[in-house]
Amino acid sequence: MKMVNLLKSFDLLWLFVACVVFSCKVICGYETGSGIVEGKLNVHLVPHSHDDVGWLKTVDQYFIGSNNSIQGACVENVLDSVVMSLVRDPNRKFIFAEMAFFKRWWLVQSGDIQAEVKKLVTAGRLEFVNGGWCMHDEAATHYIDMIDQTTLGHSLIKSNFNVTPRVGWQIDPFGHSAVQAYLLGAELGFESLHFARIDYQDRAKRKVDKSLEVIWHGSKTFGSSSQIFTNAFPRHYSAPDGFDFEVSEQFEPVQDNPLLFDMNVQKRVNDFVDAALTQANVTRTNHIMWTMGDDFRYQYAESWFKEMDKLIHYVNMDGRVNALYSTPSLYTDAKLASNVTWPLKTDDYFPYADGKDSYWTGYFTSRPALKGYIRSLSGYYLAARQLEYLAGRRTVGPTTYSLGDALGITQHHDAVTGTAKQHTTNDYEKRLAIGALEAESVVSSALSCLTSTSSNCSTISTSTFTQCPLLNISYCPPTENIPSGKSLVVVAYNPLGWNRKDVIKIPVKDANVVVQDNEGNTLKHNSLNSIT
């Protein structure tokens, strides 16, 4: 009987203490991070959502949240929700990578929301990482396309926020190229590069010798001038086990309300510390990064931020490690400020395998027609932009933007790679075709202007020139249906910065043709139902 009374007294004492703590939390608010603490292990919580620019669904379906029978994902909700959560608490931070999605969202926001977002970006609480139109692949892409899609995104960021991304965030591409390291480090001036996917055996070895984080020389020619601090995650780009706070069956909140059952603060703090110390054993310095997110997370951002607020508060109260909201830029600054020597990396992170007999190399050649279409339109896009500039961009009418947008989207690591669903691949091809058609109008108009004696290009018809995109199957109606007695003018444009020699083949129905140059000189040609 005395024992029972003692236990009851203890319960009342615990409830009193818990209520005092809870009251302070409600009245005083959380201390959500005290910054970096010297002499302790600092756990940098980096909130992020990895948003594929098309994969199981199309890019537009992912943005608006349609076709959810395939995958419950809505990037519009992610951005809406994250901005509200960031505004709610000045300690919180978030990073975002895919500008193809951000552009769709930004254009429909009110002036007030845009002003709030600009404040968040200026304060470093919303950080753009990578900043390209997509998170591009590094094997099936051409380096020019990598540059173009990055330029497209950076232009959007610069024009609206007057900032330039500092870090590369290539967390999901299936292996990594030294060319990418060179472009980001030497050409873009990025300070660091972060990713998840490297060969499983390579990761295991690097965890043992603490070489997941290296200085990567992307070019053997330029050496140290092309270097970039590179961070390969010790696991996937998801949160540590038990710390994914998307509302789902895996959701395990920090229950700190003494008026409810199942309080678990100490357990969750212990889980946090154990996971942090485990990760600290495979890296150098007293700073580790937790990637707090995964694919299409933060559709209800407050579920994440509330739990991270609690963890930061109680973990720092516990005192064994220090937790803080962070970004890849802040993490890199802390790492490079440490007086340690980093291993050197000089070659690729290819090929990528995530297990025995699981090499991700088939995508190097999968969907070759899509790869070829992207590559040919990439060259056409270069020529079209040059002609658009030389003739002067018009304020109304078609531009090359649609083709640039489509090419930017298709550099995504589930697009040019050929790893998307068929209906998504069809959508990529449709966007490319629409962009190419608009670019054709720009090219025709520009050529009409550049070959005309008129000084006013706005009065020149855009139908003077037509193009034949199906010459690969010898199909070109304008050259095959020339009226009797009429002549045909062919204009060839070289977009390269040097002279070149090429064979030009044009299908015609009459072999008895005469070919002349622009000065009227007759040229030799082969007439086998075509002009060469």
Secondary structure, DSSP 8 states (H G I E B T S, - for coil): -HHHHHHHHHHHHHHHHHHHHHHHHHHH---------TTS-EEEEEEEEE--SSSSS-HHHHHHT--TTT----HHHHHHHHHHHHHH-TT--EEE--HHHHHHHHTTS-HHHHHHHHHHHHTTSEEE-S-SSS-B-SSSS-HHHHHHHHHHHHHHHHHHH-----EEE--SSSSB-HHHHHIIIIIS--SEEEE----HHHHHHHHHHT-SEEEEE--TTTGGGGEEEEEE-SS-SS--TT---SSSTT-------TTSS---HHHHHHHHHHHHHHHHTTSSSSEEEEEEEEET--TTHHHHHHHHHHHHHHHHHH-SSEEEE--HHHHHHHHHHS-----EE-S-B-S-BSSTT-BTTGGGTSSHHHHHHHHHHHHHHHHHHHHHHHH---SSS--SHHHHHHHHHHTBTTTTTS-S-HHHHHHHHHHHHHHHHHHHHHHHHHHHHHT-S-S-GGGS-TTS----TTGGGT--HHHHS--TT----------SSS-------EE-S-S----B-TTS-B-----SSEE-
